[in-house]
């Protein structure tokens, strides 16, 4: 079992990461400028494709929609990647040592970033027209990645509350400094008490903002993917950066939750003694 000092050391690393996120505001704003300029120039069929994301994100929150992953497949992968035993359910995964969780998370992140890079390069071949294909695929990749990260940390994405948390991770990755701080404050209640699904959903009353911040991430990508072939390089670069940021946010926010739970368990064991 991990010691309290070991867990607190990793918690401090996460808190340092959270502070570093505040320094990204200028570059995030710069990256969204082209979208505001190109919005009116974007073909109607692209606008319609992006518009579908609103209903799809809403569907994911409510039921999981078409984006739910097969949790048993993920459980089996984890079982074959760690000596910890037994692992028969997602709840069991939460008992895995933190060092193993970190290794599994980093391995997943590398794999998903590699996939997104190749996918972005492929859809960059056809310029603005293949962007219509890229948009739903990158959303699906983002949601799948975050669900897998949730399972690695012992949380079930089939739970509606977890889907809300996953959307919050998605929102955090593309929010500005004010948005990031607001999300961190909202999620902090998880470390104090377990909220109900209704409470978590009330925090998402403006969840459409997730769509708009996610949409803005295509600003620079649209600018370059209007030119076929040239979009290969930038398509790969943009998708790589997007999934890298989303995976990092998910890993850090889920790791923070798991560390707090492990600390609570240590405190509880100490009290019982």
Beta strands, then each sheet from edge to edge (+ up, - down):
end
